[in-house]
């Protein structure tokens, strides 16, 4: 994934455009399967006062990268802990 991205444009299930501001990219080892995965922390530009959230960077069989919400609580906790450890002073 291109680390210089400043914004990501996604679409919800109704086709509405969602503009996200990129805060950080980083890798974390998933505690469930010991697989190293890439994550991005973003915030919705329409709601800057809301908490940022994490998306997992996934590659499909063609090598195309896309984003996925993290629905595993253990994985999400590991990502939150890594983010807080890496970026706590910023």
C-alpha positions in Angstrom: 0.0 0.0 0.0 1.2 3.5 -0.8 2.3 5.0 2.5 2.1 8.6 1.2 -1.7 8.4 0.9 -3.3 11.3 2.7 -6.9 10.4 1.9 -8.9 7.3 1.0 -12.2 7.3 -0.8 -14.5 4.4 -0.1 -18.1 3.6 -0.7 -20.7 2.3 1.7 -23.3 -0.5 0.9 -25.6 2.1 -0.6 -23.0 3.6 -2.9 -22.4 6.7 -0.9 -18.9 8.1 -1.0 -17.0 8.2 2.3 -13.8 10.3 2.5 -11.3 9.2 5.1 -8.2 11.0 6.3 -5.2 8.7 6.7 -3.6 9.0 10.1 -1.0 6.2 9.9 0.0 2.9 8.3 1.7 0.2 10.3 2.1 -3.6 10.5 1.0 -5.8 13.4 1.3 -9.5 14.0 -2.3 -10.9 14.3 -2.4 -12.7 17.7 -4.9 -15.3 16.3 -2.8 -16.7 13.5 0.7 -15.1 14.0 0.4 -13.6 10.5 1.9 -10.1 10.0 -0.8 -7.8 8.5 -0.9 -4.2 7.4 -3.4 -1.7 8.9 -4.3 1.9 8.4 -5.8 4.2 11.0 -8.3 6.7 9.5 -10.9 9.2 10.5 -14.1 10.1 8.6 -13.6 13.7 7.2 -17.3 14.3 7.6 -17.0 13.6 11.4 -13.6 14.8 12.5 -14.7 14.8 16.2 -15.4 11.1 16.2 -12.7 8.6 17.2 -10.4 7.3 14.4 -10.7 3.7 13.5 -8.6 0.9 11.9 -8.9 -0.9 8.6 -7.0 -4.0 7.6 -5.2 -3.9 4.2 -6.0 -7.1 2.3 -4.6 -8.4 -1.0 -6.8 -10.4 -3.3 -5.6 -13.2 -5.6 -4.6 -10.7 -8.2 -2.5 -8.7 -5.8 -5.0 -5.8 -5.7 -5.2 -4.2 -2.2 -8.4 -3.2 -0.5 -9.6 -2.3 3.0 -11.6 -4.4 5.4 -13.2 -3.5 8.7 -11.7 -5.5 11.6 -14.5 -7.6 13.2 -12.2 -9.8 15.4 -12.0 -8.3 19.0 -8.6 -9.8 19.7 -7.1 -8.5 16.4 -8.6 -5.1 17.0 -7.2 -4.9 20.5 -3.7 -5.8 19.2 -4.0 -3.0 16.5 -5.2 -0.5 19.1 -2.3 -1.4 21.5 0.3 -1.2 18.7 -1.1 2.2 17.5 -1.0 3.6 21.1 2.5 2.2 21.6 3.9 3.6 18.3 2.0 7.0 18.2 1.4 7.8 21.9 3.9 10.7 21.9 2.6 12.3 18.7 
